[in-house]
């Protein structure tokens, strides 16, 4: 005999009774369906909440990473500026020590001590051509033009229109050979005035222009930091200064990459 559940419904204000008979198995099935639906709904809500939390964490991590990248860029810029400050400080100390000394042998000692090659973090990231040049000439630092040619201030930088570096300096300030080599030209060169050109070997040639006087001659071998002339205003020039060029394999390059 089937077990039945009887449900009676009496509407309000009516004497008629509505009777429903439901088998027990259907009632149990309905209860299981409701329970299963409730469980699935709870799982869905829990998963949805978990996904939202993961998304929130992902956005937070992205924001943190962007902040760290910005700080990293700021630190890189600060360290790059610090490298430049150290280089400028060394040059200033070099200038001050040289002017305070009257003994030529002490001046030469100061120049030899302070004009070593400085490679900042910015220079370390120059193109591979410059790195190759530097590697090829590292074995012979004496013939590598990596020192300042004069005690002065850079007044004009290297560019496509002006493929040299100009140094503003006092009239008759000594001009130094930036590397050892052989003088291949010493004399008047029209708009450049009195000029000295030195072949250092390995593809390097340096030129010093607008000189007031020349203290060497063609064919002479000169040593690094040797005085070869004096700052002047000859040729097409509006004020005393040194026009300094470096060419490597017959191509003019930026002198500031080398000192």
C-alpha positions in Angstrom: 0.0 0.0 0.0 1.4 3.4 -1.0 2.0 5.9 1.7 0.3 9.2 1.0 0.4 12.6 2.6 -2.9 14.4 2.7 -2.9 18.2 2.4 -6.2 20.1 3.0 -6.6 23.8 2.1 -9.6 25.8 3.3 -9.8 29.2 1.6 -10.7 32.1 3.9 -14.5 32.9 3.9 -15.3 29.6 2.2 -16.6 26.3 3.6 -15.2 24.3 0.7 -12.2 22.2 1.5 -9.6 21.4 -1.1 -7.8 18.1 -0.5 -4.5 17.0 -2.1 -2.9 13.6 -1.7 0.9 13.4 -2.4 2.9 10.2 -2.4 5.7 10.2 0.1 8.4 9.5 -2.5 7.5 12.7 -4.5 7.7 14.8 -1.3 11.1 13.4 -0.5 12.3 14.0 -4.1 11.0 17.6 -3.9 12.9 18.0 -0.6 16.1 16.7 -2.1 15.8 18.9 -5.2 15.4 22.0 -3.0 18.3 21.0 -0.8 20.6 20.4 -3.8 19.6 23.7 -5.4 20.4 25.4 -2.1 23.8 23.7 -1.9 24.6 24.6 -5.5 23.6 28.2 -4.9 25.9 28.4 -1.9 28.8 27.0 -3.9 28.1 29.5 -6.7 28.1 32.4 -4.3 31.3 31.2 -2.6 33.1 30.8 -6.0 31.9 34.2 -7.1 33.2 35.8 -3.9 36.5 34.0 -4.3 36.9 35.2 -7.9 36.1 38.8 -6.9 38.8 38.6 -4.2 41.4 37.3 -6.7 40.5 40.1 -9.1 40.9 42.7 -6.4 44.3 41.2 -5.4 45.3 41.2 -9.1 44.5 44.9 -9.5 46.3 45.7 -6.3 49.4 43.8 -7.5 49.3 45.6 -10.8 49.1 49.0 -9.0 52.0 48.0 -6.8 54.1 46.9 -9.8 53.5 50.2 -11.6 54.5 52.1 -8.4 57.7 50.0 -8.1 58.5 50.5 -11.8 58.1 54.3 -11.3 60.4 54.2 -8.2 62.9 52.1 -10.2 63.0 54.6 -13.0 63.5 57.5 -10.5 66.3 55.6 -8.8 68.0 54.9 -12.2 67.7 58.6 -13.1 69.1 59.6 -9.6 72.1 57.2 -10.0 72.7 58.5 -13.5 72.7 62.1 -12.2 75.0 61.0 -9.4 77.5 59.6 -11.9 77.5 62.9 -13.7 78.0 64.8 -10.5 81.0 62.6 -9.6 82.5 63.2 -13.0 82.0 67.0 -12.7 83.4 66.9 -9.2 86.6 65.2 -10.4 86.9 67.7 -13.2 86.4 70.7 -10.9 89.0 69.3 -8.4 91.4 68.8 -11.3 90.9 72.4 -12.5 91.2 73.9 -8.9 94.3 71.8 -8.1 96.0 72.8 -11.4 95.4 76.5 -11.0 96.6 76.5 -7.4 99.9 74.9 -8.4 102.7 76.9 -10.1 105.1 74.0 -10.4 104.8 72.6 -13.9 105.9 69.1 -12.7 103.2 69.1 -10.1 100.6 70.2 -12.7 101.7 67.3 -14.9 101.4 64.9 -12.0 97.8 66.2 -11.2 96.8 65.8 -14.9 98.2 62.3 -15.1 96.5 61.4 -11.8 93.0 62.7 -12.5 92.5 62.3 -16.3 91.7 58.6 -16.2 88.8 57.3 -18.2 85.5 57.6 -16.4 82.6 55.4 -17.5 79.2 56.3 -16.1 76.1 54.1 -16.1 74.8 56.2 -19.1 78.0 55.7 -21.1 77.9 52.0 -20.3 74.7 51.8 -22.3 76.1 53.4 -25.5 75.8 51.6 -28.8 77.8 48.4 -29.5 80.1 50.3 -32.0 81.5 52.5 -29.2 81.9 49.5 -27.0 83.8 47.7 -29.7 86.1 50.8 -30.2 86.7 51.0 -26.4 87.5 47.2 -26.2 90.0 47.5 -29.1 91.9 50.4 -27.5 91.7 49.3 -23.9 95.0 47.5 -24.3 96.8 50.7 -25.0 95.3 53.4 -22.7 98.3 55.7 -23.3 97.2 56.0 -27.0 93.5 56.3 -26.1 92.2 60.0 -26.1 90.4 59.9 -22.8 91.5 63.1 -21.1 90.5 66.7 -21.2 92.5 68.7 -23.8 92.4 72.0 -21.8 91.3 73.5 -18.5 88.1 75.1 -19.5 84.3 74.8 -19.7 82.4 73.1 -22.5 80.7 75.9 -24.5 79.3 73.9 -27.4 78.6 70.2 -27.6 78.9 67.7 -30.4 76.1 67.6 -32.9 75.4 66.8 -36.6 76.0 70.5 -37.5 79.0 70.9 -35.2 81.0 67.6 -35.1 83.4 68.7 -32.3 83.4 69.9 -28.7 84.3 73.5 -28.0 86.0 74.5 -24.7 85.8 78.2 -23.5 89.1 79.0 -21.8 91.4 81.9 -21.1 93.7 83.2 -23.8 97.1 81.3 -23.9 95.8 78.5 -21.7 97.9 75.3 -22.3 96.4 72.7 -24.6 97.4 69.1 -23.9 97.7 66.1 -26.2 94.9 63.8 -25.1 96.9 60.7 -26.0 100.3 59.8 -27.2 100.9 59.9 -30.9 102.6 61.5 -33.9 101.9 65.0 -35.1 100.7 64.8 -38.7 99.7 68.5 -39.2 100.8 71.7 -37.4 100.0 75.0 -39.0 97.4 77.4 -40.4 94.1 75.7 -41.7 92.0 78.6 -42.9 88.7 79.0 -40.9 90.1 76.8 -38.1 93.1 79.0 -37.6 96.2 77.4 -36.2 95.6 73.7 -36.0 97.4 70.6 -34.7 96.4 67.1 -35.7 97.8 64.0 -34.0 97.6 60.4 -35.2 97.4 58.0 -32.1 97.2 54.8 -34.1 94.4 52.3 -33.9 92.3 54.6 -36.1 92.2 57.6 -33.7 93.1 61.1 -34.8 92.6 64.2 -32.7 92.5 67.9 -33.9 93.0 71.0 -31.8 92.0 74.3 -33.6 91.9 78.1 -33.2 95.2 78.0 -31.3 97.2 81.2 -30.5 100.6 79.4 -30.6 101.9 75.9 -31.5 104.6 74.4 -29.5 105.3 71.3 -31.6 105.8 70.5 -35.3 104.8 68.0 -37.9 106.6 64.7 -37.5 107.1 65.0 -33.7 106.1 62.2 -31.3 104.1 63.6 -28.4 103.2 62.1 -25.1 99.8 62.0 -23.4 99.2 65.2 -21.4 102.1 67.0 -23.1 101.6 70.7 -23.9 101.3 71.1 -27.6 99.9 74.6 -28.0 97.9 77.4 -26.4 94.3 78.5 -26.5 93.7 81.3 -29.0 91.2 83.1 -31.3 92.7 82.5 -34.7 90.7 81.7 -37.8 86.9 82.1 -37.9 86.4 82.6 -34.1 84.6 85.2 -32.0 86.3 84.5 -28.7 89.3 82.5 -27.2 88.4 78.8 -27.2 89.6 75.4 -28.2 87.8 73.5 -31.0 88.5 69.8 -30.3 87.7 66.9 -32.6 88.2 63.1 -32.4 87.9 60.9 -35.4 87.8 57.1 -35.4 88.4 55.2 -38.6 88.0 58.5 -40.5 84.6 59.2 -38.8 84.1 62.1 -36.4 82.8 61.0 -33.0 81.6 62.8 -29.9 84.6 63.6 -27.7 82.5 63.6 -24.5 82.1 59.8 -24.9 85.8 59.4 -24.2 86.7 61.6 -21.2 
